[in-house]
C-alpha cells in the first residue's frame, strides 16, 4: 500500500512538473513571437520614415552640395552619380572656364568610365547647349586638371549605328556633305578590309566651344561600335 501511494505521489508530481514545463515553453514561444513581431514593426516604421524623407521618392528632388557643383555641373562622386541617375540628366560644362576636375570628383589626368543603371540625357554646355539622349555608357577624360573630352560609346547593328549618325547630324552640326563623305569612307574602308571590318570618322563639327566627332568601327572579331566624342575648349588658367 505504501508503495502504491508513493507511486501515485510520484506520478502526480511528474504530471505537475510536465504541465509546468509545457506552460513555460508556451510562454517562451509567445514571448519570442511577440518580440519578433515588435522588431519587425519597429524596423518597418524606421524604414518607412527614412524612405519617405529621401529625395529618391521626391518628384522633383533638389541636389545637395556633394551632388552638383557650384556652376550646376554634375559631380562624379557616388552621391553625384546617384543624383543624376535619379533625375535623368547628366550636366557638363565645357567652356574655357569650366570647373577643375578635382571639384567634380575626377582625377587630374585620366579616364573615368561609367556604365549607367538607366539611360540618361547628357547635357553639355559650351557657348550653346548640346543634348544627347539615351546614353547608357560614357568615358570622362581629364587632362591638366580639367575635363578635356567625353566619349559616348554605343553598340548595335551597322545599319542602326549609321542611322544614329544621321539623327545626330543636325543636333551636333555635321553638314550634309560631311554625312555623305562619312558614308563614302565607310564603303571604302569595308572594301579595303575585305568586308571583315571598317572604320570611319565624321567631324569634328564646331559647336560653340566644343568639337563634336564620331567614329564607327568594327573588326573581324568585334561588332560595330559608335563612339561620339565631344572635346572641350582649351581651358583658361
C-alpha positions in Angstrom: 0.0 0.0 0.0 2.9 2.3 0.8 4.5 1.6 -2.5 1.2 2.4 -4.2 0.8 5.8 -2.5 4.4 6.7 -3.3 3.9 5.7 -6.9 0.8 7.9 -7.1 2.6 10.7 -5.4 5.5 10.4 -7.9 3.1 10.3 -10.8 1.2 13.4 -9.6 4.5 15.3 -9.1 5.7 14.2 -12.6 2.5 15.3 -14.2 2.6 18.6 -12.4 6.2 19.2 -13.5 5.3 18.3 -17.1 2.4 20.8 -17.1 4.7 23.4 -15.7 7.4 22.7 -18.4 4.7 22.9 -21.1 3.4 26.3 -19.7 7.0 27.6 -19.6 7.6 26.5 -23.3 4.3 28.1 -24.4 5.2 31.3 -22.5 8.7 31.4 -24.1 7.2 30.8 -27.5 4.7 33.6 -27.1 7.3 35.9 -25.8 9.7 35.2 -28.7 7.0 35.6 -31.3 5.9 38.9 -29.7 9.4 40.2 -29.5 10.0 39.2 -33.2 6.8 41.0 -34.3 7.7 44.1 -32.3 11.2 44.2 -34.0 9.6 43.8 -37.5 7.1 46.6 -36.8 9.8 48.9 -35.5 12.1 48.2 -38.5 9.2 48.8 -40.9 8.4 52.2 -39.2 12.0 53.3 -39.3 12.5 52.3 -42.9 9.2 53.9 -43.9 10.1 57.2 -42.2 13.6 57.2 -43.6 12.5 56.4 -47.1 9.6 58.9 -47.1 12.1 61.6 -46.3 14.5 60.5 -49.0 15.0 62.5 -52.2 14.8 59.2 -54.1 11.0 59.3 -53.8 10.6 63.1 -54.3 9.0 64.1 -57.6 11.5 66.9 -58.1 14.4 66.3 -55.8 16.9 69.1 -55.1 20.6 68.4 -55.2 23.0 68.8 -52.3 26.5 70.2 -52.4 28.0 66.8 -52.8 25.8 66.0 -55.9 26.1 69.2 -58.0 29.0 71.7 -58.5 28.5 75.4 -57.9 28.1 76.1 -61.6 25.4 73.3 -62.0 27.7 70.6 -63.4 27.1 67.1 -62.2 29.6 65.6 -59.8 31.1 62.2 -60.3 31.2 61.2 -56.7 28.8 58.3 -55.8 26.3 60.8 -54.4 26.5 62.8 -57.7 26.1 59.7 -59.8 23.1 58.7 -57.7 21.6 62.1 -58.2 21.9 62.5 -62.0 20.8 58.9 -62.4 17.7 59.7 -60.4 16.8 62.9 -62.2 17.8 61.5 -65.6 20.2 64.3 -66.8 24.0 64.5 -66.6 25.1 68.1 -66.9 28.6 69.0 -68.0 30.3 72.4 -68.6 32.8 72.5 -71.4 33.5 76.2 -71.6 37.1 77.5 -71.2 36.2 78.4 -67.5 34.8 75.0 -66.5 35.4 73.6 -63.0 38.7 71.8 -62.2 38.5 68.0 -62.3 39.1 67.6 -58.5 36.0 69.7 -57.8 34.0 67.3 -59.9 35.3 64.2 -58.2 37.6 63.3 -61.2 41.3 62.7 -61.5 43.8 65.3 -62.6 44.6 63.2 -65.6 42.9 60.1 -66.7 39.6 58.5 -67.7 36.6 57.7 -65.6 34.3 55.1 -67.2 30.6 54.9 -66.2 28.1 52.2 -67.1 24.7 53.6 -66.0 21.8 51.7 -64.5 19.3 53.6 -66.6 19.6 55.8 -69.8 20.2 59.5 -69.1 20.3 62.6 -71.2 23.8 64.1 -71.4 23.6 67.9 -71.5 26.8 69.6 -72.4 27.1 73.4 -72.1 29.5 75.4 -74.2 28.6 78.6 -76.0 25.5 76.6 -76.8 23.8 73.6 -75.1 24.1 70.2 -76.7 21.8 67.4 -75.6 22.2 63.7 -76.4 19.5 61.3 -75.2 19.5 57.7 -74.1 23.1 57.5 -73.0 23.9 54.3 -71.0 27.7 54.4 -71.0 30.4 57.2 -71.2 34.0 58.0 -70.6 35.0 61.3 -69.0 38.6 62.2 -70.0 40.6 64.7 -68.0 43.9 66.5 -68.7 45.8 69.1 -66.7 43.1 69.2 -64.1 40.1 69.8 -66.4 37.7 67.8 -68.5 39.2 67.6 -72.0 36.6 65.4 -73.6 33.8 62.9 -73.1 33.1 59.9 -75.2 29.8 58.2 -75.6 30.1 54.6 -76.9 27.2 52.6 -78.2 26.8 49.2 -79.8 24.3 47.9 -82.4 24.0 46.8 -86.0 25.8 48.6 -88.7 22.5 50.0 -90.0 21.3 51.2 -86.6 24.6 53.0 -85.9 24.7 54.7 -89.3 21.1 55.8 -88.6 22.2 57.2 -85.3 24.9 59.3 -87.0 22.2 60.6 -89.4 20.0 61.5 -86.5 22.8 63.3 -84.6 24.0 65.3 -87.6 21.5 68.2 -87.3 21.9 68.2 -83.5 25.7 68.4 -83.3 26.2 70.3 -86.6 27.5 67.8 -89.1 26.7 69.0 -92.6 25.1 67.0 -95.3 28.4 66.9 -97.2 30.1 65.5 -94.0 27.4 62.8 -93.7 27.9 61.9 -97.4 31.7 61.8 -97.0 31.3 59.6 -93.9 29.1 57.1 -95.8 31.7 57.0 -98.7 34.6 56.5 -96.2 32.8 53.6 -94.6 32.3 51.9 -98.0 36.0 52.4 -98.9 37.1 51.0 -95.5 34.9 47.9 -95.8 36.3 47.1 -99.3 39.9 47.7 -98.1 39.3 45.3 -95.2 37.7 42.6 -97.4 34.4 43.3 -95.6 35.7 41.9 -92.3 35.9 45.3 -90.7 35.8 49.1 -91.2 36.5 52.4 -89.6 35.4 55.9 -90.5 35.1 59.2 -88.7 32.7 62.1 -89.2 33.6 65.6 -88.0 34.6 67.3 -85.9 31.9 69.9 -86.1 32.4 73.2 -84.3 29.6 73.6 -81.7 30.1 76.6 -79.6 33.3 76.0 -77.6 33.2 72.3 -78.4 34.3 70.0 -81.2 32.0 67.0 -81.9 33.0 63.9 -83.9 32.0 60.3 -84.1 33.9 57.1 -85.2 32.1 54.0 -86.4 34.3 50.8 -86.4 34.3 47.0 -86.4 36.8 44.2 -86.8 36.6 40.6 -87.7 36.2 39.7 -84.0 34.4 42.7 -82.6 30.9 44.0 -83.5 30.0 47.6 -84.7 30.7 50.3 -82.2 30.0 54.0 -82.5 31.9 56.5 -80.3 30.7 60.1 -80.2 33.4 62.4 -78.9 32.8 65.9 -77.5 36.1 67.7 -77.0 36.2 70.8 -74.8 37.6 74.2 -75.5 41.1 75.0 -74.3 40.8 75.7 -70.6 41.7 79.1 -69.1 44.0 79.0 -66.1 
